[in-house]
Amino acid sequence: MVKDYQPPCTIRPAILNPAAEISETVGRLSAMTDIAKVLRLRRINRIRAIRGSPAIEGNTLSEEQISAILDGRRVMAPPRQRRGYRAVPG
């Protein structure tokens, strides 16, 4: 490494502080995105698990219909198929 090197600019707090704030914000956004992905995967796995058990007994509800029921929306399906599902938080 060359010891006589002089950078073309001087790093001052006026430059360093906004750069640090930007880095902090990017870190927070990355963490929030990761959490959102984990929650989305949990929901998908939950819906698939819910669908799998009744499907063994002949229930024909799709993953989309089960998702709608869990969200509290109405679903066009025979009452026998909807039985046992309810809108629950989480």
NORVEN-V539661 format. One record per residue. N is the residue number from 0. RES is the residue in one letter. PSI is psi in radians with two decimals (999 if undefined). Layout:
N_RES_PSI + N_RES_PSI
This chain:
0_M_2.46 + 1_V_2.18 + 2_K_-0.37 + 3_D_0.12 + 4_Y_2.31 + 5_Q_2.05 + 6_P_2.68 + 7_P_-0.09 + 8_C_2.90 + 9_T_2.27 + 10_I_2.09 + 11_R_2.83 + 12_P_-0.56 + 13_A_-0.46 + 14_I_-0.74 + 15_L_-0.72 + 16_N_-0.86 + 17_P_-0.62 + 18_A_-0.70 + 19_A_-0.70 + 20_E_-0.71 + 21_I_-0.79 + 22_S_-0.71 + 23_E_-0.76 + 24_T_-0.74 + 25_V_-0.71 + 26_G_-0.76 + 27_R_-0.78 + 28_L_-0.68 + 29_S_-0.76 + 30_A_-0.73 + 31_M_-0.68 + 32_T_-0.73 + 33_D_-0.73 + 34_I_-0.75 + 35_A_-0.69 + 36_K_-0.75 + 37_V_-0.79 + 38_L_-0.67 + 39_R_-0.75 + 40_L_-0.67 + 41_R_-0.75 + 42_R_-0.78 + 43_I_-0.80 + 44_N_-0.67 + 45_R_-0.79 + 46_I_-0.74 + 47_R_-0.67 + 48_A_-0.73 + 49_I_-0.69 + 50_R_-0.62 + 51_G_-0.76 + 52_S_-0.92 + 53_P_-0.44 + 54_A_-0.56 + 55_I_-0.56 + 56_E_0.15 + 57_G_0.14 + 58_N_2.34 + 59_T_0.21 + 60_L_2.43 + 61_S_2.95 + 62_E_-0.64 + 63_E_-0.71 + 64_Q_-0.73 + 65_I_-0.72 + 66_S_-0.75 + 67_A_-0.73 + 68_I_-0.77 + 69_L_-0.51 + 70_D_-0.08 + 71_G_0.20 + 72_R_2.78 + 73_R_2.59 + 74_V_2.38 + 75_M_1.81 + 76_A_2.69 + 77_P_2.49 + 78_P_-0.62 + 79_R_-0.61 + 80_Q_-0.53 + 81_R_-0.31 + 82_R_2.37 + 83_G_-0.29 + 84_Y_2.49 + 85_R_2.77 + 86_A_2.14 + 87_V_2.54 + 88_P_2.66 + 89_G_999
